[in-house]
Amino acid sequence: QVQLVESGGGLVQAGGSLRLSCAASGRTLNTYAMGWFRQAPGKERRFVAAVSVNSVRTVYADSVKGRFTVSRDRSKNTVYLQMNTLEPEDTAVYYCAAANILFGAVSSRSGAYDYWGQGTQVTVSS
């Protein structure tokens, strides 16, 4: 069982930055592809970014390309989402997730992910 805990959310003005962290307990994340998803009020959960086990591959939603960066620190068993140039439309609860998929692969499908965190709120004011 992998337990994921997100942190780093908060309130920020438009144009600002935040870095979300996703830490794991119970098992190493180093064998899982990792993803970030978000859910705005009244909307479905949507894919944001993902990184492969070996960090060679990353994929982003079009809405965040060029502004968000996903990375992982294997020594700290932690995955990050650096969010720059934030917009009010980025306001959502952000979730990290772990997927037991092929080494080097990434996925934007929520169904590919086996474990999920509880989420952290990000609010961007205009």
Long-range contacts (C-beta under 8 A, 24 or more apart in sequence): 1-26, 1-27, 1-115, 2-26, 2-27, 2-29, 2-32, 2-98, 2-114, 2-115, 3-115, 4-96, 4-97, 4-98, 4-115, 4-116, 4-117, 4-118, 5-117, 5-118, 6-94, 6-95, 6-96, 6-117, 6-118, 6-119, 6-120, 7-120, 8-120, 9-94, 9-120, 9-121, 9-122, 10-121, 10-122, 10-123, 11-123, 11-124, 11-125, 12-86, 12-122, 12-123, 12-124, 12-125, 13-124, 13-125, 14-86, 14-87, 14-88, 14-124, 14-125, 14-126, 15-85, 15-86, 16-86, 16-124, 17-82, 17-83, 17-84, 17-85, 17-86, 18-83, 18-86, 18-122, 19-80, 19-81, 19-82, 19-83, 20-80, 20-81, 20-83, 20-94, 20-96, 20-120, 20-122, 21-78, 21-79, 21-80, 22-78, 22-79, 22-80, 22-81, 22-96, 22-117, 23-76, 23-77, 23-78, 24-77, 24-78, 24-98, 28-77, 29-72, 29-74, 29-77, 29-78, 29-79, 29-98, 30-74, 30-77, 31-100, 32-98, 32-99, 32-100, 32-114, 32-115, 33-98, 33-99, 33-100, 33-101, 33-105, 33-106, 33-107, 34-70, 34-72, 34-79, 34-96, 34-97, 34-98, 34-99, 35-96, 35-97, 35-98, 35-99, 35-106, 35-107, 35-108, 35-112, 35-113, 36-70, 36-79, 36-81, 36-94, 36-95, 36-96, 36-97, 37-94, 37-95, 37-96, 37-97, 37-110, 38-90, 38-92, 38-93, 38-94, 38-95, 38-122, 39-92, 39-93, 39-95, 39-119, 40-91, 40-92, 40-93, 43-92, 45-95, 45-110, 47-108, 47-109, 47-110, 48-81, 48-94, 49-81, 50-99, 50-106, 50-107, 50-108, 51-79, 51-106, 52-103, 52-104, 52-105, 52-106, 53-103, 53-104, 54-103, 54-104, 56-104, 57-104, 57-105, 57-106, 58-106, 59-106, 59-108, 61-108, 63-89, 64-90, 83-122, 86-122, 86-124, 87-124, 88-124, 88-125, 88-126, 89-124, 90-122, 90-124, 91-122, 91-123, 91-124, 92-121, 92-122, 93-119, 93-120, 93-121, 93-122, 94-119, 94-120, 94-121, 94-122, 95-119
